[in-house]
């Protein structure tokens, strides 16, 4: 546990709370410089430089808690290139938090969720094929974005096109809702059925490549 630092949480999910009004935010830990941590989020709440936050990070079986103040806000744009079938940018706000004091770490039952660099996926559901992109992944499932309508609580087969080759997997669609980050897209989540030994090893290698 003593060897873990905030660096281990870059690319993982975060929830953070503004102390003056207890507003909750969620997003990703994008970078850590030693004195500041960058968080990306999509939120309707107004933000002010100087706002104080409590930041939580979620790694594999471990959590991180840090405190700090907002020192910079950067607006980001989101574009979907239909020809290249590649998400080029992200329509979110990037918040730079100046960390005060030392972060605290604790054991957790949660599995890590890692941000994925728009990995292409071919889906099949009830005989219908459609394309999408994996946007984050963990040991037991992944989230994806697609322009298609996906049936919830139904089985789905996915061919994930990773740097380790195509990984074929199946699971149950847990949710499908409008993607706040990507206009005209839906964000969905899959809970995966257990892998066999070979595909399980390849899936773990894919997750390791995202860290």
C-alpha positions in Angstrom: 0.0 0.0 0.0 2.9 2.4 0.8 4.1 2.4 -2.8 0.8 3.6 -4.2 0.6 7.3 -5.4 -1.9 9.4 -7.3 0.0 8.5 -10.4 -1.5 5.0 -10.1 -5.0 6.6 -10.5 -4.4 8.5 -13.8 -6.9 7.2 -16.3 -9.4 6.0 -13.7 -12.8 7.1 -12.7 -13.2 9.9 -10.0 -16.0 11.4 -8.0 -15.4 14.7 -6.3 -17.4 17.0 -4.1 -17.4 20.8 -3.8 -17.2 21.7 -0.2 -19.2 25.0 -0.2 -22.5 23.4 -1.4 -21.8 19.6 -1.4 -22.4 19.4 -5.1 -21.2 16.1 -6.5 -19.3 15.7 -9.8 -17.9 12.6 -11.7 -15.4 12.1 -14.4 -11.8 11.0 -15.0 -8.4 11.6 -13.5 -6.5 12.8 -16.6 -3.1 13.8 -15.2 -1.1 14.4 -12.1 2.0 16.7 -11.9 2.9 16.3 -8.2 1.2 19.5 -7.0 -1.9 19.5 -9.2 -4.4 16.9 -10.5 -6.4 17.3 -13.7 -10.0 16.1 -13.8 -12.3 15.9 -16.8 -16.1 16.2 -16.2 -19.4 17.2 -17.8 -21.5 19.2 -15.5 -24.3 21.8 -15.5 -23.1 23.5 -12.3 -21.2 26.8 -12.4 -17.6 26.5 -11.3 -15.4 29.2 -9.7 -11.7 29.5 -9.4 -10.9 28.9 -5.7 -13.6 26.3 -5.1 -12.5 23.7 -2.6 -13.0 20.0 -3.5 -12.7 16.6 -2.0 -11.5 14.2 -4.7 -11.9 10.4 -4.7 -10.1 8.1 -7.1 -10.9 4.4 -7.7 -8.1 2.0 -8.5 -8.1 -1.8 -8.4 -9.2 -2.7 -4.9 -7.9 0.6 -3.5 -9.3 4.1 -3.2 -7.6 7.5 -3.0 -8.9 10.7 -1.3 -7.3 14.1 -1.7 -8.3 17.7 -1.1 -7.5 20.8 -3.0 -8.8 24.0 -4.7 -9.7 24.7 -8.3 -7.0 26.8 -10.0 -7.8 26.5 -13.7 -10.8 25.5 -16.0 -10.3 24.5 -19.7 -13.2 23.9 -22.1 -12.8 21.0 -24.4 -14.7 20.2 -27.7 -16.1 16.9 -28.9 -16.1 15.8 -32.5 -17.1 12.5 -34.1 -15.4 11.8 -37.4 -17.9 9.5 -39.2 -15.6 8.7 -42.0 -12.7 7.6 -39.8 -15.1 6.2 -37.2 -12.9 7.7 -34.6 -13.7 10.0 -31.7 -11.2 12.8 -32.0 -11.9 15.1 -29.0 -13.9 15.1 -25.9 -16.6 17.7 -25.0 -15.9 18.2 -21.4 -14.4 20.6 -18.9 -10.9 20.0 -17.7 -10.4 21.1 -14.1 -7.0 21.6 -12.5 -7.0 21.1 -8.8 -4.1 22.2 -6.6 -3.7 19.4 -4.1 -3.2 20.4 -0.4 -1.6 17.9 2.0 -1.0 14.2 1.4 -3.6 11.9 -0.3 -5.0 9.1 1.8 -5.3 5.5 0.5 -7.6 2.6 1.6 -8.5 -0.9 0.6 -11.7 -1.2 -1.5 -14.0 -3.9 -2.9 -14.3 -2.0 -6.2 -12.6 -3.1 -9.4 -10.8 -0.5 -11.4 -12.4 1.2 -14.4 -9.9 2.5 -17.0 -10.4 5.1 -19.7 -10.1 3.6 -23.2 -8.9 5.6 -26.2 -12.0 5.2 -28.3 -11.5 1.5 -29.1 -13.7 0.3 -32.1 -16.2 -2.4 -31.4 -18.6 -4.4 -33.6 -21.8 -5.4 -31.9 -24.5 -7.9 -32.7 -27.8 -8.0 -30.9 -30.8 -10.1 -32.0 -29.2 -10.5 -35.5 -28.5 -6.8 -36.0 -25.0 -5.5 -36.3 -23.8 -2.0 -35.5 -20.6 -0.1 -34.6 -19.5 1.7 -31.5 -16.5 2.7 -29.4 -15.4 1.4 -26.0 -14.8 4.4 -23.8 -13.9 2.7 -20.5 -13.3 -0.8 -19.4 -12.9 -3.0 -16.3 -12.5 -6.7 -15.4 -16.3 -7.3 -15.5 -17.6 -5.0 -18.2 -17.2 -1.9 -20.3 -19.0 1.2 -21.4 -19.4 2.2 -25.0 -20.9 4.9 -27.2 -22.9 4.3 -30.4 -25.3 6.1 -32.7 -27.6 3.0 -32.6 -30.4 2.2 -30.2 -29.4 -0.7 -27.9 -31.9 -2.9 -26.1 -31.4 -2.9 -22.3 -31.5 -6.1 -20.2 -30.8 -8.1 -23.4 -27.8 -10.2 -24.4 -25.2 -8.7 -26.8 -22.0 -10.0 -28.5 -19.1 -7.6 -29.0 -15.9 -7.8 -31.0 -13.5 -5.4 -29.3 -10.7 -4.4 -31.7 -7.7 -4.0 -29.4 -3.9 -3.8 -30.0 -3.8 -7.4 -28.9 -6.2 -8.4 -31.6 -10.0 -8.8 -31.7 -11.5 -10.0 -28.4 -14.9 -11.6 -28.8 -17.1 -11.3 -25.7 -20.7 -11.4 -24.6 -22.8 -10.0 -21.8 -25.9 -8.2 -20.7 -26.7 -4.6 -21.5 -27.3 -2.8 -18.2 -28.1 0.7 -19.4 -28.4 2.8 -22.5 -29.0 6.6 -22.3 -28.2 9.7 -24.2 -24.4 10.5 -24.1 -24.0 13.9 -22.5 -20.5 14.2 -24.0 -21.3 13.3 -27.6 -24.3 14.8 -29.5 -26.4 12.3 -31.3 -24.8 9.3 -29.5 -26.0 6.9 -26.8 -23.8 5.7 -23.9 -24.3 2.1 -22.9 -22.8 -0.4 -20.4 -22.2 -4.1 -20.6 -21.8 -6.6 -17.8 -19.6 -9.3 -19.3 -20.1 -13.0 -19.0 -17.0 -14.9 -17.7 -14.2 -15.3 -20.2 -12.5 -18.6 -21.0 -8.9 -18.8 -20.0 -7.4 -17.6 -23.3 -9.8 -14.7 -23.8 -9.6 -13.8 -20.2 -5.8 -13.5 -20.5 -6.2 -11.3 -23.6 -8.8 -9.1 -21.8 -6.4 -8.6 -18.9 -3.6 -7.7 -21.3 -5.9 -5.1 -22.9 -6.7 -3.6 -19.5 -3.0 -3.5 -18.6 -2.4 -1.6 -21.9 -4.8 1.2 -20.7 -3.0 1.9 -17.5 
